[in-house]
Amino acid sequence: MNIKFLYHASPNKNITILKPRQESIRDPNEGPVVFASQDKSYTSCFLLPTDDSWTKISKYTSTSHPSIYLMVIANEKRFNELDKGGAIYYLSPKDFYLDKSKSLIEWTSKKEVIPLKKDVFDNSLDAMISNNVIVYFSDIETLQKLRRDPTNVIETMKILKTLTSENEKRGLHNPIHKYY
């Protein structure tokens, strides 16, 4: 896989060195790492500090259409209060490793990383939408329904089609209506 850049998102717009940390733990034995991804759309979902209790990030891939990223947020007020924008940092993949047993999209580095450049955003919602993430604000009950059986794409899409995405509210295309 020939990757020119990996991406790291942060609400901090002024990072000069990314240091390995153990704040977000996907594996307690992994130790402090810097997370990055080859997918800028996915990365944009991390501009705002959230957790799985009130948000859900999903990716839908098919041979018949491009990948679709979704961000479902069950607390619009909380999101808006936390949303101060941030930056997506471009990183060299040189010191990063992809452990496919843990993720096919999250790379890690145990070394400090100096960003090559960055895109700065005034708010996270605009950043996600401009990076082709379909964003929905919903209630907690809808979020819980979406979590019940994440492999049931038909049921998930049926639920999402009852909602209006923030993208649609801005007059933008929602690929879910085209492909599902």
C-alpha positions as CSV (number, residue, x, y, z in Angstrom):
1,M,0.0,0.0,0.0
2,N,1.6,3.2,-1.2
3,I,0.5,6.0,1.2
4,K,1.6,9.6,0.8
5,F,0.1,10.9,4.0
6,L,-1.5,9.7,7.2
7,Y,-3.9,12.1,9.0
8,H,-4.4,13.0,12.6
9,A,-7.3,15.2,13.9
10,S,-7.3,17.3,17.0
11,P,-9.3,20.1,18.5
12,N,-5.8,21.7,19.1
13,K,-5.0,23.8,16.1
14,N,-1.4,24.5,17.1
15,I,0.3,21.2,17.5
16,T,4.0,21.2,16.5
17,I,4.9,17.7,17.8
18,L,2.5,14.8,18.3
19,K,3.6,12.8,21.3
20,P,2.5,9.2,22.0
21,R,-0.2,9.2,24.6
22,Q,-2.5,6.7,26.2
23,E,-5.8,8.7,26.4
24,S,-7.7,6.8,23.8
25,I,-7.2,3.1,24.5
26,R,-8.2,0.5,22.0
27,D,-5.8,-2.1,23.6
28,P,-4.5,-1.7,27.1
29,N,-1.3,-3.6,26.1
30,E,-0.5,-1.2,23.3
31,G,0.9,1.5,25.5
32,P,1.2,5.2,24.5
33,V,0.8,5.8,20.8
34,V,0.0,8.4,18.2
35,F,-3.0,7.5,16.1
36,A,-3.4,8.3,12.5
37,S,-5.4,7.1,9.5
38,Q,-4.9,7.0,5.7
39,D,-8.5,8.1,5.4
40,K,-9.1,11.8,5.8
41,S,-12.9,11.4,6.0
42,Y,-12.6,9.1,8.9
43,T,-10.1,11.3,10.6
44,S,-12.3,14.3,10.4
45,C,-14.7,12.6,12.8
46,F,-12.2,13.0,15.6
47,L,-11.9,16.8,15.5
48,L,-14.3,17.0,18.4
49,P,-13.7,15.1,21.6
50,T,-16.5,12.6,21.8
51,D,-17.1,9.1,23.0
52,D,-19.3,6.1,22.1
53,S,-21.9,7.0,24.8
54,W,-23.4,9.7,22.5
55,T,-21.8,9.3,19.0
56,K,-21.3,6.6,16.5
57,I,-19.0,6.5,13.5
58,S,-19.7,4.0,10.7
59,K,-18.3,3.2,7.3
60,Y,-20.2,1.4,4.6
61,T,-18.3,0.0,1.7
62,S,-19.5,-1.9,-1.4
63,T,-18.1,-2.7,-4.8
64,S,-21.1,-0.8,-6.3
65,H,-20.3,2.6,-4.6
66,P,-17.6,4.6,-2.9
67,S,-17.2,4.2,0.8
68,I,-19.8,6.2,2.9
69,Y,-18.9,7.5,6.3
70,L,-21.6,8.4,8.8
71,M,-21.4,10.2,12.1
72,V,-24.5,9.9,14.2
73,I,-24.7,12.3,17.2
74,A,-27.3,11.9,19.9
75,N,-26.7,15.2,21.7
76,E,-26.7,18.2,19.3
77,K,-26.5,20.7,22.2
78,R,-23.4,19.0,23.7
79,F,-21.8,18.7,20.2
80,N,-22.3,22.4,19.5
81,E,-21.0,23.4,23.0
82,L,-17.8,21.4,22.4
83,D,-17.3,22.3,18.8
84,K,-14.5,24.8,18.6
85,G,-13.0,23.5,15.3
86,G,-9.6,22.0,15.1
87,A,-7.0,20.8,12.6
88,I,-6.3,17.8,10.5
89,Y,-2.6,17.2,10.5
90,Y,-0.7,15.5,7.6
91,L,1.9,13.0,8.7
92,S,4.6,11.0,7.1
93,P,3.7,7.3,7.3
94,K,7.4,6.5,7.9
95,D,7.2,5.6,11.6
96,F,3.6,4.3,11.6
97,Y,2.5,0.7,11.8
98,L,-0.9,-0.8,10.8
99,D,-1.8,-3.8,13.0
100,K,-4.5,-5.4,10.9
101,S,-5.6,-7.6,13.9
102,K,-6.7,-4.3,15.6
103,S,-7.9,-2.1,12.7
104,L,-7.6,-1.7,9.0
105,I,-7.7,2.1,9.2
106,E,-6.0,3.1,12.5
107,W,-2.2,3.3,12.2
108,T,0.0,3.9,15.3
109,S,3.4,5.2,16.1
110,K,5.4,4.9,19.3
111,K,7.6,7.8,18.3
112,E,7.0,11.5,18.4
113,V,5.7,12.8,15.0
114,I,6.2,16.2,13.5
115,P,3.3,17.2,11.2
116,L,4.2,18.1,7.7
117,K,1.2,20.5,7.2
118,K,-2.4,21.0,8.5
119,D,-5.9,22.0,7.4
120,V,-7.5,24.3,10.0
121,F,-11.3,24.3,10.5
122,D,-13.4,26.8,12.5
123,N,-15.9,24.1,13.3
124,S,-16.0,20.3,13.3
125,L,-19.3,19.9,11.6
126,D,-18.2,21.9,8.5
127,A,-14.9,19.8,8.5
128,M,-16.8,16.5,8.5
129,I,-19.2,17.6,5.8
130,S,-16.4,19.0,3.6
131,N,-14.6,15.7,4.0
132,N,-17.7,13.7,2.8
133,V,-19.0,12.4,6.1
134,I,-22.8,12.2,6.3
135,V,-23.7,13.7,9.7
136,Y,-26.9,13.1,11.6
137,F,-28.2,14.6,14.8
138,S,-30.6,12.2,16.5
139,D,-31.9,11.2,19.9
140,I,-30.3,8.6,22.1
141,E,-33.1,6.0,21.3
142,T,-32.2,6.2,17.6
143,L,-28.5,5.9,18.3
144,Q,-29.2,2.8,20.5
145,K,-31.3,1.3,17.6
146,L,-28.4,1.8,15.2
147,R,-26.1,0.0,17.7
148,R,-28.4,-3.1,18.1
149,D,-27.2,-5.0,15.1
150,P,-24.5,-2.9,13.2
151,T,-24.1,-5.7,10.6
152,N,-27.8,-5.4,9.5
153,V,-27.2,-2.7,6.8
154,I,-30.8,-2.9,5.6
155,E,-32.2,-2.0,9.0
156,T,-29.6,0.6,9.6
157,M,-30.4,2.3,6.3
158,K,-34.1,2.1,7.0
159,I,-33.5,4.0,10.2
160,L,-31.2,6.6,8.6
161,K,-33.7,7.3,5.8
162,T,-36.2,8.5,8.5
163,L,-33.7,11.2,9.5
164,T,-32.5,14.3,7.6
165,S,-28.7,14.6,7.5
166,E,-27.0,17.9,8.1
167,N,-25.6,17.5,4.6
168,E,-29.1,17.5,3.1
169,K,-30.1,20.5,5.3
170,R,-27.3,22.4,3.4
171,G,-28.6,21.3,0.0
172,L,-25.9,18.6,-0.4
173,H,-26.3,15.1,-1.8
174,N,-26.7,12.2,0.6
175,P,-25.4,9.0,-1.1
176,I,-27.5,6.8,1.2
177,H,-30.5,7.7,-0.8
178,K,-28.7,6.8,-4.1
179,Y,-27.1,3.5,-3.0
180,Y,-29.5,2.0,-0.3
